[in-house]
């Protein structure tokens, strides 16, 4: 019994080695044998279109099932602007299946690129959705620092009526914030920025008392205080009805 099992195992091993050789000799694995002609795409299609994906892999379709290079297919689709990652597999006898994951934009970077939620900077057409993203600016080498400071500012202003929509870092190392209503808050160097921001927020409720509109500009770089510029007040309306007669 044991000998029969051993013989069967040897036969299977020989078959596994011989079958690929026979397949090559008979042309089973030829580039045009059993061509892949069908495509199934699984994706949300928010930014990446099905036609874009088809165009990217069309030159590779029509090849034999065994000759189709899945790595090349994945690289071709991953090169599309909004694609984060791609999974590719084949289904016998003629189908290519793709699972496409789109990038999730987090913010704009230097008004030219986008930052994904995975922290990757990528080029993509700017649409209406991108226009509503936070605007982050700074040297490319300090991207992570800018993103981190934006998160800190968001947390610091939680509970106020100010909504931070942008962070800018100049080449000289000066930080500033932008708010949803267009105000700019200048903080200066990173070492002092946190302390200055806390000092400003401590007096923010008193600062806004009696003001219906928000400030336009706040410079926090002073040693013992800060400077604030308010929007110009509208001139008082003249009394209606003219001058009464006597």
C-alpha positions as CSV (number, residue, x, y, z in Angstrom):
1,X,0.0,0.0,0.0
2,X,2.7,2.4,1.0
3,X,4.6,1.5,-2.2
4,X,1.5,2.3,-4.3
5,X,1.1,5.7,-2.7
6,X,4.8,6.5,-3.3
7,X,4.4,5.5,-7.0
8,X,1.4,7.7,-7.3
9,X,3.3,10.7,-5.8
10,X,6.2,10.2,-8.3
11,X,3.7,10.1,-11.2
12,X,2.1,13.3,-10.1
13,X,5.5,15.0,-9.7
14,X,6.6,13.8,-13.2
15,X,3.3,15.1,-14.6
16,X,3.7,18.5,-13.0
17,X,7.2,18.8,-14.6
18,X,6.2,17.4,-18.0
19,X,2.9,19.3,-18.5
20,X,4.5,22.7,-18.9
21,X,7.1,21.3,-21.4
22,X,4.3,19.6,-23.4
23,X,2.3,22.8,-23.2
24,X,5.1,24.8,-24.7
25,X,5.8,22.3,-27.4
26,X,2.2,22.2,-28.4
27,X,1.7,25.9,-28.3
28,X,-0.7,26.0,-25.3
29,X,1.1,29.0,-23.8
30,X,1.5,30.9,-27.1
31,X,0.8,34.6,-27.0
32,X,-2.2,34.3,-29.2
33,X,-3.7,31.1,-27.6
34,X,-6.9,31.6,-25.7
35,X,-6.9,35.4,-26.0
36,X,-8.3,37.6,-23.2
37,X,-11.1,39.5,-24.7
38,X,-13.3,40.4,-21.7
39,X,-12.8,43.0,-19.0
40,X,-14.5,43.3,-15.7
41,X,-13.8,46.5,-13.7
42,X,-14.7,46.9,-10.0
43,X,-14.5,50.6,-8.9
44,X,-16.5,53.4,-7.5
45,X,-15.9,55.6,-10.6
46,X,-15.9,59.0,-8.9
47,X,-12.9,60.4,-10.6
48,X,-11.6,57.6,-12.8
49,X,-13.7,56.7,-15.8
50,X,-14.3,53.3,-17.2
51,X,-13.2,54.5,-20.6
52,X,-9.9,55.7,-19.2
53,X,-9.2,52.3,-17.8
54,X,-10.2,50.5,-21.0
55,X,-7.9,52.8,-23.0
56,X,-5.0,52.2,-20.7
57,X,-5.2,48.4,-21.0
58,X,-6.6,48.0,-24.5
59,X,-3.1,47.5,-26.1
60,X,-2.6,44.5,-23.7
61,X,-6.0,42.8,-24.4
62,X,-6.2,40.1,-27.0
63,X,-3.1,38.4,-25.9
64,X,-3.2,34.8,-24.8
65,X,-4.5,33.9,-21.3
66,X,-1.1,32.7,-20.1
67,X,0.8,35.5,-22.0
68,X,-1.1,38.4,-20.4
69,X,1.3,40.2,-18.0
70,X,-0.7,41.3,-14.9
71,X,2.1,43.5,-13.6
72,X,2.1,45.5,-16.8
73,X,-1.6,45.8,-16.7
74,X,-1.5,47.1,-13.1
75,X,1.2,49.6,-13.9
76,X,-0.7,51.0,-16.9
77,X,-3.8,51.6,-14.8
78,X,-1.9,52.8,-11.8
79,X,-0.4,55.6,-14.0
80,X,-3.8,57.2,-14.3
81,X,-4.0,60.4,-12.2
82,X,-6.7,59.4,-9.7
83,X,-5.7,55.8,-9.2
84,X,-4.3,54.8,-5.8
85,X,-3.8,51.1,-6.4
86,X,-4.9,48.3,-8.7
87,X,-5.5,44.6,-8.2
88,X,-5.5,42.4,-11.4
89,X,-6.4,38.8,-11.9
90,X,-7.4,36.5,-14.7
91,X,-10.4,34.2,-14.9
92,X,-10.4,31.3,-17.3
93,X,-10.7,31.3,-20.2
94,X,-10.9,34.9,-21.4
95,X,-11.5,37.4,-18.7
96,X,-9.4,40.1,-17.0
97,X,-10.7,41.3,-13.7
98,X,-9.6,44.7,-12.2
99,X,-10.2,46.1,-8.8
100,X,-9.4,49.9,-8.9
101,X,-9.0,52.0,-5.7
102,X,-9.2,55.7,-6.2
103,X,-7.2,58.3,-4.4
104,X,-9.1,60.2,-1.7
105,X,-8.1,63.9,-1.9
106,X,-7.3,65.6,1.4
107,X,-6.0,69.0,0.4
108,X,-4.6,71.1,-2.4
109,X,-0.8,71.6,-2.5
110,X,0.7,74.8,-3.7
111,X,-2.4,75.4,-5.9
112,X,-1.1,72.9,-8.5
113,X,-1.3,69.4,-7.0
114,X,-3.4,67.4,-4.6
115,X,-2.6,65.5,-1.4
116,X,-4.3,62.1,-0.9
117,X,-5.4,60.9,2.5
118,X,-2.4,58.5,2.3
119,X,-0.1,61.5,2.2
120,X,0.9,61.2,-1.5
121,X,1.1,64.3,-3.7
122,X,-0.3,63.7,-7.2
123,X,-1.3,65.6,-10.3
124,X,-4.9,65.7,-11.3
125,X,-7.4,68.0,-13.0
126,X,-8.7,70.6,-10.6
127,X,-12.5,70.3,-10.3
128,X,-15.2,71.8,-8.2
129,X,-14.6,69.3,-5.4
130,X,-10.9,70.1,-5.3
131,X,-11.6,73.8,-5.1
132,X,-13.3,73.2,-1.7
133,X,-10.4,71.4,-0.2
134,X,-8.0,73.0,2.3
135,X,-5.2,75.0,0.6
136,X,-1.8,74.0,1.9
137,X,1.4,75.8,0.7
138,X,5.1,75.4,1.4
139,X,8.3,73.9,0.2
140,X,7.9,70.3,-1.1
141,X,10.5,69.0,1.4
142,X,8.3,70.2,4.3
143,X,5.0,68.8,3.2
144,X,4.6,66.5,6.2
145,X,5.3,69.4,8.6
146,X,2.7,71.6,6.8
147,X,0.0,68.9,7.0
148,X,0.8,68.3,10.7
149,X,0.5,72.0,11.5
150,X,-2.8,72.2,9.7
151,X,-4.1,69.4,11.9
152,X,-2.9,71.3,15.0
153,X,-4.6,74.5,13.9
154,X,-7.9,72.6,13.2
155,X,-7.8,71.3,16.8
156,X,-6.8,74.6,18.3
157,X,-9.7,76.5,16.6
158,X,-12.3,73.9,17.4
159,X,-15.1,75.6,19.3
160,X,-14.6,79.0,17.8
161,X,-16.5,80.5,14.9
162,X,-13.3,80.5,12.8
163,X,-12.8,77.6,10.4
164,X,-9.2,77.1,9.2
165,X,-9.1,76.4,5.5
166,X,-5.4,76.9,4.7
167,X,-1.8,76.9,6.0
168,X,1.1,78.6,4.3
169,X,4.8,78.2,5.1
170,X,7.2,80.6,3.4
171,X,10.8,79.7,2.3
172,X,12.0,81.9,5.2
173,X,10.0,79.8,7.7
174,X,7.1,82.0,8.5
175,X,3.7,80.4,9.1
176,X,0.3,81.8,8.5
177,X,-3.3,80.5,8.5
178,X,-6.3,81.3,6.3
179,X,-9.9,81.1,7.4
180,X,-13.1,80.2,5.6
181,X,-14.2,83.9,5.5
182,X,-11.0,85.1,4.0
183,X,-9.1,86.3,7.1
184,X,-5.3,85.8,7.4
185,X,-3.5,85.1,10.7
186,X,0.3,85.5,10.6
187,X,2.2,83.5,13.2
188,X,5.8,83.8,12.3
189,X,8.5,81.2,13.0
190,X,7.5,77.7,14.1
191,X,9.2,77.9,17.6
192,X,6.9,80.8,18.6
193,X,3.8,79.9,16.5
194,X,2.2,77.6,19.1
195,X,2.6,80.0,22.0
196,X,1.4,83.0,20.0
197,X,-1.7,81.1,18.8
198,X,-2.6,80.1,22.3
199,X,-2.3,83.6,23.5
200,X,-4.5,84.8,20.7
201,X,-7.2,82.2,21.4
202,X,-7.2,83.1,25.1
203,X,-8.5,86.6,24.3
204,X,-10.5,85.7,21.2
205,X,-13.9,85.8,22.9
206,X,-13.2,89.3,24.3
207,X,-11.7,90.4,20.9
208,X,-14.9,89.4,19.1
209,X,-17.3,91.0,21.6
210,X,-19.3,93.7,19.9
211,X,-18.2,92.7,16.4
212,X,-20.7,91.1,14.1
213,X,-18.1,90.6,11.4
214,X,-14.8,88.8,11.7
215,X,-11.4,90.5,11.3
216,X,-9.6,90.6,8.0
217,X,-6.0,90.2,9.2
218,X,-4.3,89.4,12.5
219,X,-0.5,89.7,13.1
220,X,0.5,87.7,16.1
221,X,4.3,88.4,15.9
222,X,4.4,91.0,18.6
223,X,6.1,90.3,21.9
224,X,3.2,91.3,24.2
225,X,0.2,91.3,21.9
226,X,-1.0,91.4,18.3
227,X,-2.4,93.7,15.7
228,X,-5.9,93.2,14.1
229,X,-7.4,94.8,11.1
230,X,-11.2,95.0,10.8
231,X,-13.3,95.4,7.7
232,X,-14.4,99.0,7.0
233,X,-17.7,100.0,8.5
234,X,-20.5,100.9,6.1
235,X,-21.4,104.6,6.3
236,X,-24.6,105.3,8.2
237,X,-27.7,105.6,6.0
238,X,-29.2,109.0,5.6
239,X,-32.7,109.5,7.2
240,X,-35.4,108.7,4.8
241,X,-38.1,111.2,3.8
242,X,-35.8,114.3,3.5
243,X,-35.9,117.3,5.8
244,X,-39.2,118.0,7.5
245,X,-40.9,121.3,6.7
246,X,-42.1,123.7,9.3
